[in-house]
């Protein structure tokens, strides 16, 4: 049986989307064709990569291990056939919604000035590792804890959490909020790229209901419509203002770590300069 890059890309898309339907739409393939690719890959490997027993597909233990290898193989192939020389090949920096917050513009300006031969591309990709595991980017700005195997993380800074509530609701009138204030109604959660889970609340004081979204735009729209409240990092308030959403400090919630992550092993030749610059810009003053 012949297995090629199409099978790997199909598997990675399904692993990210947790859905054959969404992965097929993204790859512009039919669902049966994508399902056949996954089945052929599993037959070739002799292991089950996906658990199909739930509504959303999830990776098996073997699937999680194989995803790391598949992502590395696809990234290596893309690098090998890149027609741009190593100095000119863009350095791709992924993020899920807020990049480096207030340090984003200084980073881009410094990079343009100090490394004009290597473009720095900032890419928003809605998944937990902002495209890093799939090999779509060379490095990524991530928030919260990261437990993906094969990734190297560099802590940069922490951000306070904020509450996001509908602007015409009673909570918007308060100067600051608590987790208990939010638990009285539904809470928006984004399992694809977000950092808020019910574990943020004590076990005996968790919200009774949640509303699931898959990206920041839908998160903001749902809060503005009064479907629930949200919790995010402080940069979200500055980078994603919305006329129907009011952000308030949430002092009893733990701060959010902001990390710069990259894959272990061979990397873009300009990656060390990016790491050094990000650490310099986000270092607290003495």
Backbone as CSV, one residue per row, in Angstrom:
resi,resn,N_x,N_y,N_z,CA_x,CA_y,CA_z,C_x,C_y,C_z
1,UNK,0.845,-1.191,0.000,0.000,0.000,0.000,0.883,1.244,0.000
2,UNK,0.568,2.175,-0.905,1.386,3.381,-1.031,0.839,4.481,-0.125
3,UNK,1.716,4.952,0.767,1.367,6.055,1.661,2.237,7.248,1.304
4,UNK,1.627,8.419,1.152,2.404,9.602,0.788,1.973,10.791,1.641
5,UNK,2.444,11.976,1.247,2.178,13.181,2.035,0.694,13.516,2.127
6,UNK,-0.080,13.113,1.140,-1.514,13.401,1.198,-2.151,12.731,2.415
7,UNK,-1.708,11.516,2.707,-2.247,10.813,3.865,-1.852,11.515,5.165
8,UNK,-0.597,11.998,5.210,-0.151,12.696,6.415,-0.898,14.010,6.605
9,UNK,-1.066,14.761,5.529,-1.786,16.035,5.636,-3.249,15.791,6.026
10,UNK,-3.843,14.740,5.489,-5.220,14.414,5.845,-5.330,14.079,7.324
11,UNK,-4.410,13.259,7.815,-4.427,12.889,9.228,-4.241,14.109,10.120
12,UNK,-3.307,14.984,9.774,-3.046,16.163,10.596,-4.250,17.100,10.620
13,UNK,-4.927,17.236,9.492,-6.108,18.094,9.451,-7.227,17.529,10.327
14,UNK,-7.438,16.225,10.257,-8.472,15.602,11.088,-8.100,15.725,12.563
15,UNK,-6.805,15.538,12.874,-6.364,15.634,14.265,-6.593,17.033,14.811
16,UNK,-6.376,18.039,13.991,-6.566,19.411,14.474,-8.040,19.762,14.612
17,UNK,-8.839,19.372,13.619,-10.248,19.760,13.611,-11.111,18.860,14.493
18,UNK,-10.594,17.655,14.836,-11.386,16.654,15.574,-12.686,16.342,14.853
19,UNK,-12.659,16.456,13.535,-13.869,16.247,12.738,-13.472,16.005,11.286
20,UNK,-13.974,14.922,10.700,-13.735,14.668,9.281,-14.432,15.723,8.436
21,UNK,-15.612,16.146,8.864,-16.366,17.146,8.102,-15.600,18.453,7.976
22,UNK,-15.108,18.979,9.104,-14.372,20.254,9.056,-13.041,20.098,8.337
23,UNK,-12.363,18.965,8.551,-11.080,18.750,7.877,-11.274,18.651,6.368
24,UNK,-12.331,17.988,5.939,-12.597,17.861,4.501,-12.871,19.224,3.876
25,UNK,-13.635,20.056,4.588,-13.919,21.399,4.066,-12.640,22.212,3.940
26,UNK,-11.747,22.079,4.929,-10.510,22.848,4.892,-9.589,22.395,3.762
27,UNK,-9.570,21.096,3.506,-8.687,20.555,2.467,-9.354,20.509,1.096
28,UNK,-10.626,20.926,1.033,-11.385,20.901,-0.222,-11.472,19.485,-0.783
29,UNK,-11.765,18.536,0.102,-11.954,17.144,-0.277,-13.338,16.695,0.177
30,UNK,-13.789,15.571,-0.369,-15.035,15.003,0.120,-14.770,14.238,1.414
31,UNK,-15.803,14.114,2.240,-15.639,13.373,3.487,-15.280,11.910,3.250
32,UNK,-15.910,11.216,2.294,-15.516,9.821,2.055,-14.054,9.674,1.649
33,UNK,-13.565,10.618,0.828,-12.163,10.530,0.398,-11.227,10.707,1.585
34,UNK,-11.566,11.638,2.474,-10.720,11.873,3.637,-10.773,10.676,4.589
35,UNK,-11.943,10.101,4.765,-12.081,8.915,5.625,-11.274,7.749,5.062
36,UNK,-11.275,7.605,3.740,-10.483,6.527,3.126,-8.992,6.746,3.345
37,UNK,-8.552,7.997,3.277,-7.136,8.288,3.512,-6.734,7.914,4.928
38,UNK,-7.586,8.268,5.912,-7.288,7.920,7.294,-7.281,6.410,7.488
39,UNK,-8.259,5.721,6.907,-8.326,4.264,7.047,-7.108,3.600,6.416
40,UNK,-6.686,4.111,5.258,-5.513,3.534,4.594,-4.254,3.735,5.432
41,UNK,-4.138,4.909,6.038,-2.972,5.190,6.873,-2.954,4.267,8.087
42,UNK,-4.097,4.108,8.732,-4.168,3.229,9.897,-3.860,1.788,9.521
43,UNK,-4.348,1.350,8.368,-4.078,-0.025,7.921,-2.596,-0.212,7.648
44,UNK,-1.980,0.790,7.030,-0.548,0.705,6.729,0.282,0.635,8.008
45,UNK,-0.093,1.433,9.011,0.660,1.473,10.265,0.319,0.308,11.182
46,UNK,-0.858,-0.261,10.987,-1.276,-1.359,11.838,-1.731,-0.927,13.219
47,UNK,-2.121,0.349,13.365,-2.612,0.871,14.645,-3.805,1.770,14.380
48,UNK,-4.595,1.973,15.404,-5.724,2.899,15.316,-5.258,4.271,15.786
49,UNK,-5.392,5.269,14.940,-4.919,6.612,15.247,-6.005,7.486,15.863
50,UNK,-7.263,7.199,15.562,-8.382,8.006,16.018,-9.367,7.155,16.808
51,UNK,-9.878,7.729,17.877,-10.942,7.102,18.643,-12.270,7.640,18.114
52,UNK,-13.074,6.781,17.531,-14.338,7.192,16.913,-15.540,6.913,17.808
53,UNK,-15.299,6.626,19.072,-16.399,6.245,19.958,-17.182,7.434,20.487
54,UNK,-16.682,8.641,20.289,-17.370,9.840,20.756,-17.820,10.676,19.566
55,UNK,-18.629,11.703,19.837,-19.124,12.565,18.764,-17.982,13.271,18.056
56,UNK,-16.980,13.695,18.819,-15.799,14.333,18.239,-14.667,13.322,18.205
57,UNK,-13.975,13.249,17.084,-12.842,12.334,16.983,-11.733,12.788,17.918
58,UNK,-11.099,11.854,18.574,-9.963,12.165,19.436,-8.812,11.238,19.086
59,UNK,-7.613,11.694,19.333,-6.430,10.891,19.037,-6.253,9.791,20.083
60,UNK,-5.871,8.627,19.617,-5.457,7.578,20.536,-4.036,7.881,21.011
61,UNK,-3.530,7.084,21.942,-2.143,7.274,22.393,-1.186,7.128,21.221
62,UNK,-1.445,6.133,20.354,-0.595,5.958,19.164,-0.748,7.137,18.210
63,UNK,-1.970,7.682,18.137,-2.197,8.825,17.259,-1.453,10.061,17.707
64,UNK,-1.382,10.270,19.032,-0.639,11.437,19.532,0.846,11.317,19.213
65,UNK,1.389,10.129,19.351,2.802,9.927,19.026,3.036,10.129,17.530
66,UNK,2.126,9.573,16.710,2.307,9.669,15.262,2.124,11.098,14.772
67,UNK,1.252,11.883,15.432,1.046,13.267,14.996,2.345,14.056,15.041
68,UNK,3.136,13.853,16.083,4.409,14.554,16.184,5.308,14.195,15.008
69,UNK,5.373,12.899,14.683,6.234,12.452,13.585,5.704,12.946,12.241
70,UNK,4.397,12.904,12.063,3.807,13.334,10.798,4.020,14.830,10.574
71,UNK,3.834,15.627,11.633,4.027,17.071,11.513,5.469,17.395,11.154
72,UNK,6.406,16.694,11.781,7.820,16.924,11.482,8.141,16.538,10.039
73,UNK,7.558,15.436,9.559,7.813,14.991,8.191,7.256,15.978,7.174
74,UNK,6.049,16.472,7.410,5.442,17.427,6.488,6.222,18.743,6.490
75,UNK,6.620,19.196,7.675,7.392,20.435,7.755,8.730,20.295,7.048
76,UNK,9.387,19.139,7.218,10.683,18.919,6.562,10.521,18.913,5.047
77,UNK,9.453,18.297,4.565,9.215,18.279,3.116,8.970,19.689,2.593
78,UNK,8.118,20.447,3.291,7.823,21.813,2.842,9.082,22.675,2.822
79,UNK,9.939,22.495,3.814,11.190,23.247,3.836,12.099,22.837,2.678
80,UNK,12.119,21.538,2.372,13.022,21.036,1.331,12.640,21.551,-0.044
81,UNK,11.348,21.719,-0.310,10.918,22.149,-1.640,10.684,23.655,-1.705
82,UNK,10.946,24.363,-0.619,10.814,25.814,-0.633,11.823,26.381,-1.616
83,UNK,11.316,27.147,-2.588,12.198,27.672,-3.626,12.961,28.911,-3.200
84,UNK,12.641,29.451,-2.027,13.340,30.634,-1.528,14.552,30.192,-0.731
85,UNK,15.664,30.879,-0.873,16.874,30.525,-0.144,16.681,30.623,1.351
86,UNK,17.550,29.980,2.132,17.376,29.957,3.584,17.391,31.334,4.233
87,UNK,18.144,32.293,3.648,18.157,33.621,4.252,16.858,34.359,3.981
88,UNK,16.265,34.102,2.779,15.074,34.844,2.417,13.778,34.177,2.819
89,UNK,13.814,32.911,3.225,12.574,32.221,3.564,11.938,32.878,4.775
90,UNK,10.665,33.208,4.691,10.014,33.874,5.829,10.069,33.019,7.093
91,UNK,10.163,33.693,8.213,10.046,33.041,9.515,8.595,33.203,9.934
92,UNK,7.892,32.085,10.056,6.448,32.111,10.310,6.189,31.998,11.812
93,UNK,5.498,33.011,12.358,5.186,33.050,13.784,3.679,32.940,13.958
94,UNK,3.231,31.843,14.554,1.811,31.632,14.732,1.296,32.178,16.052
95,UNK,0.019,32.456,16.097,-0.649,32.834,17.350,-2.121,32.518,17.170
96,UNK,-2.828,32.326,18.282,-4.236,31.949,18.197,-5.170,33.149,18.213
97,UNK,-4.747,34.239,18.900,-5.637,35.402,18.881,-4.982,36.701,19.339
98,UNK,-3.934,36.703,20.140,-3.439,37.971,20.688,-1.946,38.170,20.500
99,UNK,-1.274,37.267,19.778,0.166,37.386,19.534,0.916,37.714,20.826
100,UNK,1.794,38.704,20.782,2.552,39.087,21.972,1.910,40.262,22.710
101,UNK,0.637,40.496,22.457,-0.036,41.586,23.153,0.627,42.920,22.862
102,UNK,0.964,43.695,23.883,1.540,45.026,23.668,2.931,45.000,23.049
103,UNK,3.550,43.832,23.049,4.906,43.728,22.492,4.899,43.345,21.011
104,UNK,3.724,43.132,20.436,3.656,42.664,19.052,4.226,43.680,18.074
105,UNK,3.752,44.910,18.144,4.237,45.932,17.209,5.721,46.225,17.404
106,UNK,6.222,46.394,18.635,7.670,46.575,18.788,8.479,45.414,18.210
107,UNK,7.989,44.186,18.364,8.704,43.032,17.815,8.770,43.108,16.301
108,UNK,7.639,43.382,15.660,7.615,43.431,14.200,8.494,44.561,13.661
109,UNK,8.479,45.712,14.341,9.285,46.840,13.864,10.767,46.582,14.051
110,UNK,11.143,46.034,15.207,12.555,45.724,15.438,13.044,44.674,14.451
111,UNK,12.211,43.685,14.205,12.621,42.619,13.290,12.841,43.165,11.879
112,UNK,11.939,43.987,11.427,12.067,44.565,10.090,13.343,45.388,9.980
113,UNK,13.696,46.065,11.049,14.881,46.915,11.031,16.171,46.101,11.129
114,UNK,16.153,45.042,11.948,17.385,44.301,12.226,17.577,43.075,11.334
115,UNK,16.478,42.557,10.750,16.588,41.355,9.905,15.808,41.565,8.608
116,UNK,16.183,42.554,7.814,15.401,42.877,6.608,15.418,41.771,5.555
117,UNK,16.406,40.870,5.602,16.484,39.808,4.596,15.602,38.603,4.921
118,UNK,15.015,38.579,6.125,14.171,37.451,6.526,12.822,37.983,6.996
119,UNK,11.816,37.957,6.132,10.497,38.458,6.547,9.947,37.658,7.734
120,UNK,9.317,38.357,8.662,8.641,37.722,9.786,7.145,37.779,9.512
121,UNK,6.544,36.607,9.294,5.123,36.521,8.983,4.346,36.145,10.239
122,UNK,3.405,36.988,10.628,2.559,36.729,11.787,1.257,36.109,11.285
123,UNK,0.977,34.878,11.722,-0.167,34.129,11.210,-1.111,33.759,12.353
124,UNK,-2.374,34.131,12.239,-3.367,33.691,13.217,-3.923,32.346,12.769
125,UNK,-3.764,31.341,13.602,-4.239,29.994,13.299,-5.004,29.490,14.517
126,UNK,-6.252,29.139,14.310,-7.110,28.767,15.429,-6.925,27.306,15.819
127,UNK,-5.862,27.040,16.537,-5.733,25.756,17.223,-4.831,25.960,18.428
128,UNK,-4.767,24.952,19.281,-4.111,25.123,20.580,-2.642,25.478,20.457
129,UNK,-1.956,24.995,19.407,-0.541,25.334,19.244,-0.324,26.285,18.073
130,UNK,-1.395,26.944,17.616,-1.298,27.968,16.563,-0.554,27.465,15.330
131,UNK,-0.823,26.219,14.948,-0.221,25.662,13.740,1.138,25.042,13.924
132,UNK,1.692,25.073,15.124,3.060,24.595,15.340,3.157,23.082,15.194
133,UNK,2.258,22.348,15.807,2.313,20.883,15.732,2.117,20.407,14.296
134,UNK,1.294,21.116,13.524,1.051,20.716,12.133,2.159,21.154,11.195
135,UNK,3.132,21.907,11.683,4.215,22.341,10.822,3.878,23.536,9.958
136,UNK,2.789,24.240,10.253,2.408,25.412,9.449,3.220,26.644,9.814
137,UNK,3.839,26.648,10.997,4.650,27.787,11.424,5.966,27.276,12.007
138,UNK,6.935,28.167,12.115,8.233,27.820,12.676,8.271,28.016,14.186
139,UNK,7.459,28.929,14.684,7.372,29.207,16.122,5.975,29.738,16.389
140,UNK,5.579,29.749,17.662,4.236,30.217,17.989,4.221,30.858,19.362
141,UNK,3.396,31.884,19.500,3.120,32.480,20.802,1.918,31.741,21.382
142,UNK,2.110,31.117,22.536,1.054,30.312,23.151,0.746,30.852,24.534
143,UNK,-0.478,30.658,24.961,-0.901,31.079,26.299,-1.417,29.875,27.075
144,UNK,-1.155,29.900,28.371,-1.580,28.799,29.215,-0.584,27.658,29.197
145,UNK,-0.949,26.560,29.829,-0.056,25.397,29.890,-0.053,24.676,28.552
146,UNK,1.098,24.141,28.187,1.265,23.416,26.925,1.906,22.075,27.239
147,UNK,1.233,20.987,26.887,1.773,19.661,27.187,1.978,18.814,25.943
148,UNK,2.045,19.449,24.771,2.281,18.712,23.541,3.711,18.168,23.522
149,UNK,3.901,16.890,23.199,5.263,16.349,23.119,6.021,16.946,21.938
150,UNK,7.319,17.047,22.094,8.162,17.517,21.006,8.255,19.017,20.853
151,UNK,7.712,19.770,21.810,7.780,21.225,21.727,8.727,21.771,22.789
152,UNK,9.454,22.813,22.430,10.315,23.551,23.350,9.625,24.877,23.641
153,UNK,9.453,25.219,24.905,8.767,26.457,25.261,9.699,27.381,26.038
154,UNK,9.601,28.665,25.737,10.382,29.697,26.408,9.409,30.645,27.107
155,UNK,9.342,30.656,28.441,8.446,31.584,29.132,8.866,33.031,28.873
156,UNK,7.891,33.879,28.569,8.180,35.288,28.295,7.635,36.208,29.384
157,UNK,6.349,36.156,29.651,5.755,37.013,30.677,4.410,36.425,31.067
158,UNK,3.745,37.041,32.026,2.397,36.621,32.407,1.435,37.784,32.235
159,UNK,0.194,37.448,31.974,-0.853,38.458,31.808,-1.960,38.226,32.827
160,UNK,-2.509,39.287,33.390,-3.695,39.104,34.242,-4.888,38.664,33.394
161,UNK,-5.803,37.976,34.027,-7.029,37.587,33.329,-8.073,38.685,33.473
162,UNK,-8.958,38.745,32.487,-10.065,39.688,32.518,-11.352,38.936,32.227
163,UNK,-12.452,39.493,32.702,-13.773,38.965,32.378,-14.338,39.756,31.213
164,UNK,-15.070,39.071,30.347,-15.729,39.714,29.213,-17.231,39.481,29.351
165,UNK,-18.001,40.560,29.418,-19.451,40.447,29.624,-20.175,41.341,28.624
166,UNK,-21.440,41.049,28.400,-22.223,41.872,27.486,-22.346,43.301,28.034
167,UNK,-22.190,44.270,27.168,-22.101,45.666,27.607,-23.387,46.215,28.195
168,UNK,-24.518,45.636,27.858,-25.768,46.149,28.410,-26.307,45.274,29.537
169,UNK,-25.449,44.421,30.111,-25.862,43.579,31.222,-25.454,44.168,32.563
170,UNK,-25.953,43.637,33.667,-25.657,44.188,34.997,-24.194,44.051,35.404
171,UNK,-23.501,43.027,34.944,-22.104,42.845,35.345,-21.198,43.930,34.760
172,UNK,-21.588,44.509,33.636,-20.763,45.546,33.002,-20.701,46.806,33.855
173,UNK,-21.654,46.981,34.777,-21.682,48.175,35.615,-20.713,48.085,36.785
174,UNK,-20.153,46.906,37.047,-19.241,46.737,38.177,-17.807,47.054,37.752
175,UNK,-16.996,47.654,38.647,-15.620,48.016,38.276,-14.702,46.815,38.128
176,UNK,-14.984,45.757,38.822,-14.206,44.514,38.706,-15.129,43.357,39.025
177,UNK,-14.734,42.158,38.598,-15.581,40.990,38.784,-14.800,39.859,39.437
178,UNK,-15.516,38.858,39.885,-14.910,37.666,40.466,-15.374,36.449,39.676
179,UNK,-14.687,35.344,39.893,-15.099,34.105,39.248,-16.514,33.720,39.674
180,UNK,-16.846,33.998,40.929,-18.190,33.690,41.416,-19.256,34.503,40.676
181,UNK,-18.944,35.764,40.336,-19.890,36.574,39.565,-20.223,35.912,38.229
182,UNK,-19.201,35.348,37.587,-19.400,34.749,36.270,-20.105,33.402,36.358
183,UNK,-19.929,32.709,37.479,-20.505,31.371,37.623,-22.015,31.379,37.725
184,UNK,-22.595,32.541,37.919,-24.054,32.610,38.045,-24.768,32.431,36.710
185,UNK,-24.027,32.488,35.611,-24.636,32.315,34.291,-23.755,31.462,33.401
186,UNK,-24.147,31.238,32.150,-23.313,30.443,31.237,-21.961,31.102,30.999
187,UNK,-20.941,30.281,30.749,-19.601,30.756,30.442,-19.200,30.222,29.070
188,UNK,-18.605,31.090,28.272,-18.137,30.714,26.938,-16.799,29.983,27.033
189,UNK,-16.669,28.848,26.372,-15.408,28.128,26.336,-15.046,27.836,24.877
190,UNK,-13.753,27.902,24.597,-13.236,27.641,23.258,-12.245,26.483,23.347
191,UNK,-12.691,25.246,23.116,-11.792,24.102,23.254,-10.759,23.990,22.140
192,UNK,-10.921,24.755,21.076,-9.991,24.669,19.948,-8.716,25.443,20.227
193,UNK,-8.847,26.687,20.667,-7.656,27.512,20.871,-7.666,28.296,22.174
194,UNK,-8.730,28.190,22.959,-8.842,28.997,24.169,-8.093,28.430,25.361
195,UNK,-8.106,29.177,26.450,-7.379,28.793,27.665,-8.301,28.648,28.868
196,UNK,-9.589,28.914,28.685,-10.520,28.865,29.808,-11.251,27.533,29.839
197,UNK,-11.166,26.843,30.972,-11.915,25.617,31.206,-12.613,25.742,32.560
198,UNK,-13.467,24.796,32.863,-14.166,24.814,34.150,-13.211,24.605,35.319
199,UNK,-12.002,24.102,35.055,-11.021,23.927,36.122,-10.574,25.253,36.728
200,UNK,-10.904,26.357,36.074,-10.558,27.671,36.615,-11.346,27.957,37.895
201,UNK,-12.508,27.344,38.038,-13.361,27.535,39.209,-13.153,26.399,40.214
202,UNK,-13.378,26.633,41.491,-13.359,25.542,42.471,-14.407,24.486,42.092
203,UNK,-14.141,23.206,42.406,-15.065,22.141,42.001,-16.504,22.354,42.468
204,UNK,-16.669,22.987,43.618,-18.020,23.162,44.150,-18.644,24.502,43.769
205,UNK,-17.990,25.248,42.867,-18.523,26.568,42.508,-18.387,26.840,41.008
206,UNK,-18.484,25.806,40.226,-18.329,25.974,38.788,-19.620,26.442,38.131
207,UNK,-19.501,27.094,36.980,-20.712,27.519,36.259,-21.596,26.322,35.938
208,UNK,-22.884,26.543,35.995,-23.816,25.446,35.738,-23.929,25.117,34.257
209,UNK,-23.558,26.044,33.388,-23.711,25.822,31.948,-22.552,26.458,31.194
210,UNK,-22.234,25.898,30.052,-21.199,26.457,29.176,-21.761,26.561,27.762
211,UNK,-21.185,27.474,26.996,-21.492,27.623,25.578,-20.179,27.455,24.828
212,UNK,-20.130,26.547,23.864,-18.899,26.237,23.158,-18.779,27.036,21.869
213,UNK,-17.601,27.642,21.658,-17.274,28.324,20.413,-15.921,27.799,19.947
214,UNK,-15.513,28.167,18.742,-14.263,27.623,18.218,-13.245,28.676,17.810
215,UNK,-13.561,29.960,17.989,-12.585,31.001,17.667,-12.957,32.283,18.405
216,UNK,-12.032,33.230,18.399,-12.217,34.472,19.145,-13.361,35.310,18.597
217,UNK,-13.544,35.333,17.280,-14.616,36.138,16.697,-15.985,35.649,17.169
218,UNK,-16.182,34.334,17.149,-17.465,33.789,17.612,-17.628,33.977,19.122
219,UNK,-16.531,33.922,19.851,-16.545,34.156,21.305,-17.059,35.563,21.606
220,UNK,-16.530,36.550,20.902,-16.958,37.935,21.106,-18.419,38.125,20.709
221,UNK,-18.809,37.541,19.581,-20.186,37.707,19.114,-21.184,37.098,20.097
222,UNK,-20.836,35.932,20.664,-21.742,35.280,21.606,-21.878,36.076,22.896
223,UNK,-20.782,36.659,23.372,-20.842,37.473,24.590,-21.664,38.730,24.330
224,UNK,-21.435,39.376,23.193,-22.197,40.585,22.863,-23.686,40.293,22.771
225,UNK,-24.031,39.089,22.324,-25.440,38.719,22.180,-26.068,38.306,23.501
226,UNK,-25.265,38.276,24.582,-25.799,37.933,25.884,-25.924,36.448,26.138
227,UNK,-25.213,35.621,25.362,-25.325,34.168,25.540,-24.502,33.679,26.720
228,UNK,-23.596,34.507,27.256,-22.784,34.100,28.386,-21.632,35.065,28.567
229,UNK,-20.805,34.800,29.580,-19.617,35.607,29.853,-18.376,34.820,29.473
230,UNK,-17.259,35.519,29.370,-16.013,34.861,29.015,-14.874,35.295,29.911
231,UNK,-13.793,34.532,29.866,-12.569,34.861,30.590,-11.420,34.761,29.605
232,UNK,-10.536,35.748,29.619,-9.401,35.721,28.712,-8.232,36.468,29.332
233,UNK,-7.161,36.600,28.558,-5.996,37.362,28.995,-6.194,38.841,28.693
234,UNK,-5.459,39.688,29.408,-5.651,41.130,29.295,-5.443,41.655,27.875
235,UNK,-4.544,41.040,27.115,-4.293,41.512,25.751,-5.523,41.427,24.872
236,UNK,-6.415,40.489,25.171,-7.619,40.350,24.359,-8.439,41.630,24.381
237,UNK,-8.522,42.264,25.535,-9.303,43.491,25.656,-8.745,44.598,24.771
238,UNK,-7.435,44.666,24.644,-6.814,45.736,23.861,-6.793,45.425,22.370
239,UNK,-6.584,44.154,22.012,-6.434,43.794,20.606,-7.752,43.416,19.943
240,UNK,-8.771,43.102,20.747,-10.055,42.697,20.171,-11.218,43.460,20.812
241,UNK,-11.211,44.792,20.746,-12.350,45.537,21.300,-13.617,45.246,20.498
242,UNK,-14.737,45.259,21.202,-16.021,44.974,20.540,-17.071,45.900,21.162
243,UNK,-17.880,46.537,20.352,-18.844,47.502,20.913,-19.860,46.868,21.854
244,UNK,-20.075,45.568,21.745,-21.051,44.922,22.600,-20.463,44.164,23.764
245,UNK,-19.136,44.276,23.946,-18.450,43.515,24.998,-17.690,44.471,25.903
246,UNK,-17.861,44.307,27.203,-17.131,45.091,28.196,-16.168,44.164,28.944
247,UNK,-14.937,44.602,29.064,-13.921,43.832,29.780,-13.714,44.430,31.164
248,UNK,-13.616,43.568,32.167,-13.397,43.999,33.533,-12.292,43.162,34.179
249,UNK,-11.491,43.775,35.085,-10.458,42.992,35.788,-11.079,41.806,36.527
250,UNK,-10.306,40.734,36.614,-10.753,39.519,37.308,-9.640,39.122,38.282
251,UNK,-9.486,39.865,39.370,-8.303,39.721,40.224,-8.178,38.384,40.943
252,UNK,-9.275,37.630,41.099,-9.132,36.364,41.829,-8.804,35.192,40.907
253,UNK,-8.593,35.452,39.619,-8.198,34.398,38.684,-6.681,34.419,38.498
254,UNK,-6.038,33.265,38.369,-4.582,33.231,38.222,-4.147,33.849,36.892
255,UNK,-2.948,34.443,36.860,-2.465,35.041,35.606,-2.187,33.970,34.547
256,UNK,-2.059,34.423,33.314,-1.858,33.529,32.173,-0.402,33.603,31.713
257,UNK,0.326,32.485,31.703,1.682,32.509,31.165,1.668,32.634,29.647
258,UNK,2.568,33.453,29.119,2.725,33.625,27.676,4.075,33.034,27.286
259,UNK,4.052,32.125,26.309,5.240,31.356,25.946,5.553,31.541,24.472
260,UNK,6.823,31.422,24.138,7.242,31.295,22.746,7.662,29.844,22.559
261,UNK,7.022,29.160,21.632,7.259,27.726,21.464,7.775,27.427,20.061
262,UNK,8.573,26.367,19.964,9.009,25.864,18.666,9.226,24.363,18.793
263,UNK,9.316,23.698,17.663,9.521,22.258,17.682,10.963,21.929,18.021
264,UNK,11.171,20.820,18.704,12.530,20.347,18.969,13.144,19.862,17.657
265,UNK,14.444,19.954,17.561,15.126,19.483,16.360,15.448,20.611,15.408
266,UNK,15.673,20.297,14.119,16.055,21.310,13.129,15.041,22.449,13.080
267,UNK,15.549,23.660,12.956,14.671,24.825,13.006,15.092,25.842,11.947
268,UNK,14.245,26.820,11.738,14.571,27.928,10.839,15.848,28.591,11.342
269,UNK,16.780,28.936,10.442,18.050,29.516,10.902,17.908,30.833,11.655
270,UNK,16.802,31.539,11.461,16.617,32.813,12.155,15.880,32.664,13.488
271,UNK,15.481,31.438,13.842,14.708,31.250,15.075,15.442,31.738,16.323
272,UNK,16.744,31.457,16.493,17.419,31.953,17.706,17.339,33.463,17.867
273,UNK,17.349,34.201,16.753,17.261,35.656,16.840,15.858,36.076,17.297
274,UNK,14.842,35.345,16.857,13.478,35.651,17.294,13.325,35.411,18.789
275,UNK,13.842,34.295,19.264,13.754,33.983,20.691,14.451,35.067,21.508
276,UNK,15.642,35.443,21.083,16.407,36.456,21.822,15.691,37.795,21.828
277,UNK,15.110,38.185,20.695,14.425,39.471,20.613,13.148,39.468,21.453
278,UNK,12.393,38.377,21.401,11.170,38.291,22.201,11.484,38.362,23.691
279,UNK,12.547,37.708,24.111,12.919,37.740,25.528,13.378,39.140,25.925
280,UNK,14.101,39.790,25.029,14.576,41.154,25.343,13.405,42.122,25.498
281,UNK,12.454,42.059,24.565,11.346,43.013,24.580,10.396,42.795,25.753
282,UNK,10.264,41.556,26.207,9.291,41.262,27.273,9.934,41.172,28.647
283,UNK,11.243,41.394,28.726,11.923,41.325,30.023,11.465,42.477,30.896
284,UNK,11.078,42.217,32.132,10.635,43.312,33.026,11.781,44.265,33.330
285,UNK,11.500,45.527,33.535,12.561,46.497,33.840,13.208,46.178,35.192
286,UNK,14.472,46.488,35.317,15.196,46.230,36.565,14.680,47.143,37.693
